[in-house]
Amino acid sequence: MKMSRLVAFSSSLLLGVVLALTGAATANAATSLQAVDYVALGDSYSSGVGSGSYDSASGDCKRSSKAYPALWAAANSPASFAFNACSGARTGDVTAGQLASLSSSTDLVSISIGGNDAGFADVMTTCVLQSESTCLSRIATARSYVGTTLPGNLDSVYSAISAKAPSAHVVVLGYPRFYQLSGSCLAGLSETERAAINSASDYLNATTAKRAADHGFSFGDIATKFTGHEICSSNSWLHSVNWLDIGESYHPTAAGQSGGYLPVLSSAV
């Protein structure tokens, strides 16, 4: 009986220590995140186009309270939060107009960029409105740009971020694959076109990940997180073509921001 009580007491004591340590670690993590100075840069996938609830003060940048940077800031209460991402941004727009909030005290930077440089919007417009052969030709042109010109543009952005925020942890987020392949789909594109678009997105992500790694940045794999939630799936996190609001076409929904982008950023911080 005494041995049983001793074992029980020891187990309770050990459990208490574990819980205390776990609680302390959680509290320390929360305190650490609250001390973070966070700057969110990038294009429409970071500003939140497609998720609604836009800040009217952001104008054409269409920054949304449902975008992953705003969601992360709301959940973690960082010491400061600058939301500079803007719809339509290219690499040159980031270096020219989004870096003012960065400083030596910046702790965390997130960014998605490169899709507009590669002509993503024109690729999708071409593929939806023109022939399959024209679509595939436009995709090939975009791939060539990604392989030859985009790496240098990304280097310029990443170097500028490092120069202004040398102590920051930088998380570069990629783009989703747009289509679920095989089976019926009312997307208006052939299986060949959809596969080519997905392949081009993978190529863009691989190029971006390589440049991010070479600068010592983290890369967030969005495509894996969106698997099963592409256009043509039963639970898509992406808008298909929307003729009533063409700007939202092929952008993440609010569910895509909260269920796709936010967890990837959170796991990388």
Secondary structure as UniProt FT lines:
FT   HELIX           2..34
FT   STRAND          37..42
FT   HELIX           44..47
FT   TURN            48..50
FT   HELIX           56..61
FT   TURN            65..66
FT   HELIX           68..76
FT   STRAND          80..83
FT   TURN            87..88
FT   HELIX           91..97
FT   TURN            100..101
FT   TURN            104..105
FT   STRAND          108..112
FT   TURN            115..119
FT   HELIX           120..129
FT   HELIX           132..148
FT   HELIX           150..164
FT   TURN            166..167
FT   STRAND          169..173
FT   HELIX           191..214
FT   TURN            215..216
FT   STRAND          218..220
FT   HELIX           222..225
FT   TURN            226..228
FT   TURN            234..235
FT   TURN            243..244
FT   HELIX           246..248
FT   TURN            249..250
FT   HELIX           254..256
FT   HELIX           257..261
FT   HELIX           262..268
//
